[in-house]
Structure formats: structure tokens, C-alpha cells
Amino acid sequence: MQRVKLFKGLECELDRLEQQINDWAESEGVKILQINSSIASQSYNPSAKSGSSLQGNIGVSSDVLITALYEK
């Protein structure tokens, strides 16, 4: 039976997210069939001063969502 597992992380921590996925797959003994990912286009920094440039408002890492299709 095929199943889906979701992983969420930050673009600045992709190595950690990759390790988390690999550790999960190994510990659960699953066969990953397909991996898809999406990343938020840009994250808004709510602590940036009003009226500052758009570049100044983008200061935090974007969210990354990984979808793994697997079989156990």
C-alpha cells in the first residue's frame, strides 16, 4: 500500500531536513517512491520598519514542504 509523509522545514536548514527524511526512511524501513517539494516564494519579515524597501522586508527563510510517497 502506498502512503504519503509530509516534512516541513526552512530553506536555510535544507541539510537538516534532508537528514531527517533519510533517517526516517531508514528507521521505518520504507521504500521511497517519489519526492516532491515546494518552497514559499518569499517570506515577509514583520519586524522590518514600515516604508523600508521590499528587499529589507524579506529577511527570514522561506518554508519548504517535502512530500514523500512511499511503500512499507
N, C-alpha and C positions, 0 to 999 in steps of 0.2 A: 504494500500500500504506500502511495506517495503522500508525503506530508510537507508542510511549509513551516519554516522557522524564521522569525524576524530578528534582526540585530540593529541596534541604533547606536550611533557614536558621533563624534565630531571630526571634521576634516583634518584638524590638527593632530588627531590621535589615530590615524589610519593603521599604523603598525600595531597598536594595541588591539584595535578592532579585528584586524586580520588574525592575530594570535588567539583572540577569544574564539573566533569561528573555528580555527583549526583545532584548538583544544577541545571545544565542544564536540566536533565531529569525531575526533579520536576517542574521547571518553565515552561517547554514546555508541560508538561502533556503527555509524551511519555511512551510507554512500551518498555523497552529494551529486545530484544530477544536473543542477543548474544554479547559477548565482546571478542575481540582478541587483543593481544598485541605483540609487538616486541621491542627489545632493541638492540641498536648498540652493537656489540661485545666489542669494546673498543674504547675510544676516544683518539686521538693523541693530545698532548699538544705542539703546535707550538712554545711556548716560552721556552721550555726546551733547554738546551745547547746541541750543536752538540757533538756527541760522548758519551753522557751520556747513562746510561743503559736504556733498554726498560722500566723498572719499573719507571724510572724518567720521561720518556716521556708520561706516562699515568697518567694524573693528573686532567683531567676535567671530569665531569659527562657525561655519555652516553645519547644519545637521546632515548626517549621512544615514541612509536607511538601506540595509542589505537584506535581500530576500533569498533564502536558500531553499531550493526544492530538493528533498532528499527521500531516500528509502531506508528503512531499518531492516 
